[in-house]
């Protein structure tokens, strides 16, 4: 067994190092043809990373392993600070080995897809560098056991996301926009260009990151440790006792603002929808499968860490997690409704990603309310975390497939709006197959993976229903129903009942087709997970419940129905609300921007005031004062004598007053 | 061991005799040589005291050289002798032994008054050197002002004497007396609000006698003030010292601000220099105010620090003011040819390190700060005023920097520049401070 440091170095460094040549080369020579070997080199870097992650997942024993190397040591100080030791610490456990495996392979496959999809791009150096940097950052976040190290990866995700969303920064291709050009919302543009979308993404994410970093600092200072698990892990129990219920709730909320903004929970979700201005491969990797999942992943890791410390039932935790349940499930419902109403392919998928992330967040947050755990190998995992994690895996595979298909469709049909009928399906058989496969896997229809996992979710939420209220269960059911509806609508409007499309050039597409066929097949194959995991009580038993089977059948009915009749007379007002993405963009553009405008106007006013003070007021004051002083000099001696006399008399009077007062 | 007073007196008589002899043989052009030579005996004193006569002599030599720029005057050689006499008397004034006891004090007062009058009367003659009809106006104004100043000073010191004799319960008398004394001194040196004669005299007078007026004549009155108040205040209470300090400090502040602001909009260089003079008198009055505080400070390390810095600042600022004014007025007399020397004087007046003007202001500021809250405001005020003074000094320097000076003008300006540059050699200001420690014993 190779040592952890070697394997981890291969996983984390090979993408970045092998992408450096193309990045540097592209600065001087933008020839895609000549740069081909260097691009292959970058993809090889991804392959090495994927193979190393596989090795780590298979060859290492199935128990929680941590590998720590010394990094920063701050000694105790006289002012009462007890010192802290921050280590470069990695963890290989149930969550990280499989997440790492998933991320690395998806990155590789979508990288291969990009070879063809981005073949004619003008910014290849930029693209490949940040694509690989993203992969490395995501793997760092996944394998990291130390909050600060994780945060470094976290920020790497943010910057890569900004760079890749804004890849076509010249804003010259209408095909890359989100929304219809010329559409207005409260007088502001309702369409988004890549450069603006990149800015919205980074602004929202960074906003959450500020609070997250503050929370990390607080955790580090108060509990003298920043590790999730292992010997030097954070002692959550004593930390929560130290800061009290309100303090715990505040700390956890501030920390969770990072995952909330990164995983596009309501109301921080709008950046994800406009992030679709990036290349489709980017949308597939970042904004469906991995980067946005980082937020939920960290939430799961946090929950696991608190569970291991035995502090999951602390009152502050319970309060915070209750709020997260409802925010998550509400996000799920809102995302699904949004996806049902919009007409752009990638925005539908983005809305569905938002919904899925909401489900993952909400389900993970149920952990403190149900006391059951499962044992896999020598891992002990809370049930809710396991269910959410499995959902993350099937979602990643299915959503990536759907995005890759959309990219190919955009290339073929020349439009980003829903278009394509059965003729297109016949022409693009792999695409049609992949879409159906992904839809039925994710939708929750029996007997595929999604069904068993949704059954698990049902079980989890209903057993916590008496503690968290039945609203959560209602949201879950509603969200699932709408979810399967929009999946069917997407499939239908692009391959069955959509508008007819003129035959496009149809050049190439083989590499792309192979890529998404692979991911679609793997997605279908995930049906094996519930049966091979060895914990039937979590997924199988709930799935065999009659009530749940009934729900499954209803979902099939809805799926088929919408497949046949994807359009209906809209409840126009409500559909408008969904299609406008709940007017959040207007909120940001008018209210937040207006606040900024007011602030800068105020500052300008102050600046003008200072300017006037120093350039006008003070000089004229001094000049006037000076002239008054000089006016005394009249030149006549008798006036001078009189003046001297007056001054002496005045001084004597003052002296007299002083004499009277003090005499 | 010859007594210092005898030395001074003999030098005075000697210089007059030699000059008269030279006049008889019509060699009065060389009268400046005995003037300088017979000035130097005032350096023959004990090491504790010598820093002060050195400063005075440097200024007087500068004055004598600048008089040579003015080719000849109606005094035909006696003007050099007059300068020498002023120098000898000024050197002696600080040495006057302090007496206590009523009768002795009266004699002491009388003696100081006499010294004051010698310099004052001498200045009546000096202002008329080389006077043409248009300069006479200035001369008359100056003389009137000096006469009134002498009267005020006289009256005030008599009242102070009686206050001293009465002792503890004489605050009203003291207030009256001190006010008159201070007003007299201020009128003599030209500090606001008694500054009315300064701008006109400086502008209308011939630059060389004006330079003498601006340099040497300022030294004596301040020293007399400090020497006068030392024994008087030693005997009276806290309240008296407090009043004397605050009155002097406020007058100093007034002088600083009026001088600096008045200079900002003046056009002719001579007028700007007049207001600059008023401001500089503000700075030295601030130092004098600290010295007046002497009896209230008690003994101890902190107290002696304050007084040493105040005294060092006082004499150095007087030196800087004198050197700068002599330099500037000589340049003006020479037709505005100052080249780089004008800028040197300007920067020194502003207080740019490491020139001497910086050190003098630094000593005064330090003494004010160490004095405590009572002096802190004045220190800040002083710094602010230094900043206000920057534009007009640069303006004057620029106006007077046309070409390089020539001949005797050059020598005078060069000597004055060297004085300003002494501050660059760090040990020299340090030495001034350490020697002032010894000098302090002549005031306390």
HADDOCK unambig.tbl for C-alpha pairs under 7 A between the chains (distance, minus, plus):
assign (segid A and resid 622 and name CA) (segid B and resid 261 and name CA) 6.82 0.50 0.50
assign (segid A and resid 623 and name CA) (segid B and resid 265 and name CA) 6.61 0.50 0.50
assign (segid A and resid 625 and name CA) (segid B and resid 261 and name CA) 6.99 0.50 0.50
assign (segid A and resid 626 and name CA) (segid B and resid 261 and name CA) 5.07 0.50 0.50
assign (segid A and resid 626 and name CA) (segid B and resid 262 and name CA) 4.52 0.50 0.50
assign (segid A and resid 626 and name CA) (segid B and resid 264 and name CA) 6.54 0.50 0.50
assign (segid A and resid 626 and name CA) (segid B and resid 265 and name CA) 6.23 0.50 0.50
assign (segid A and resid 629 and name CA) (segid B and resid 258 and name CA) 6.84 0.50 0.50
assign (segid A and resid 629 and name CA) (segid B and resid 262 and name CA) 5.71 0.50 0.50
assign (segid A and resid 630 and name CA) (segid B and resid 262 and name CA) 6.12 0.50 0.50
assign (segid A and resid 633 and name CA) (segid B and resid 196 and name CA) 6.76 0.50 0.50
assign (segid A and resid 635 and name CA) (segid B and resid 200 and name CA) 6.84 0.50 0.50
assign (segid A and resid 637 and name CA) (segid B and resid 141 and name CA) 6.33 0.50 0.50
assign (segid A and resid 640 and name CA) (segid B and resid 196 and name CA) 6.45 0.50 0.50
assign (segid A and resid 644 and name CA) (segid B and resid 194 and name CA) 6.54 0.50 0.50
assign (segid A and resid 652 and name CA) (segid B and resid 176 and name CA) 7.00 0.50 0.50
assign (segid A and resid 655 and name CA) (segid B and resid 175 and name CA) 6.24 0.50 0.50
assign (segid A and resid 655 and name CA) (segid B and resid 176 and name CA) 6.32 0.50 0.50
assign (segid A and resid 659 and name CA) (segid B and resid 172 and name CA) 5.14 0.50 0.50
assign (segid A and resid 663 and name CA) (segid B and resid 171 and name CA) 6.58 0.50 0.50
assign (segid A and resid 663 and name CA) (segid B and resid 172 and name CA) 6.11 0.50 0.50
